[in-house]
Amino acid sequence: APDGYMLTNAHVVGDSATMSVALTDGSAYTGTTIGKDVATDLALVRLDSNGLPFAFLGDSDSLKPGQLVVAIGNPLGFQSTVSAGGVSPLGRSRRAPDGRLIEGVIQSDAALNPGNSGGPLVTSDGRVVGINSAIIAGAQNISFSVPSNTAQWVVSELMAHGAVRRSYLGLSCQLVSFPQRLRRQFGVERDSTVQAVAVEPGSPAARAGVRAGDLILALDGVRIGSIDEIHRHLPRPGATVQLRVLSPSSGSLAESKMNTVSVTTAVRPER
């Protein structure tokens, strides 16, 4: 941005509070880390200057498979290197360094190498639709970028709070199989579901009455078949969601009771 805010990857910034930032015209500035979000591999840095060259963020949701995109960066030390490629089918997911899924990442075959991290992925009209983040080692031009729409949300959280606020329920869960006869008995379609192993005292789930051993079948009407799906469908902190829960009676699933509980999400505490 012209007032010195800059987007890059969290793995580029690392644990540095300050850094040196060089522009393509040779000018150098001191950058200060405003905040970072490992879960999306994004970081926000503020330079000690104004009136800087800037790029506009585009709408990553408008991308189409096969659309031409251009990656810009400094791979292997070669400054201002440009590579082009096409967008692959959309809706990809990728694991962040903290283990969470980054949803909707942009896969393209624009060649990326070490040194491209944090650089822009742009459309033919110069709009930044992604922040280049990762490659698959040993593959030929399979590259991933964090969508610009995700970045806009992360930036707003970092500027307002210094960190990205995410919801949590307060559950430790495991994936369990669901026998076919019980699926028919309770009208459950998925052959696996999520079971609460432990419920954190005082957490949103505990206040709603969820207990260890309960099976989480749906969240706001969306059927749940994995732990990742719970993270994917959790709303922002402070929202109320409906959990469809199957509570075993006397340790027997066959004698379980189906009920729906209201849970008001809270900001996930720092660990």
Order of alpha helices (4+ residues) and beta strands (2+ residues): beta-alpha-beta-beta-beta-beta-beta-beta-beta-beta-beta-beta-alpha-beta-beta-alpha-beta-alpha-beta-beta-alpha-beta-beta-beta
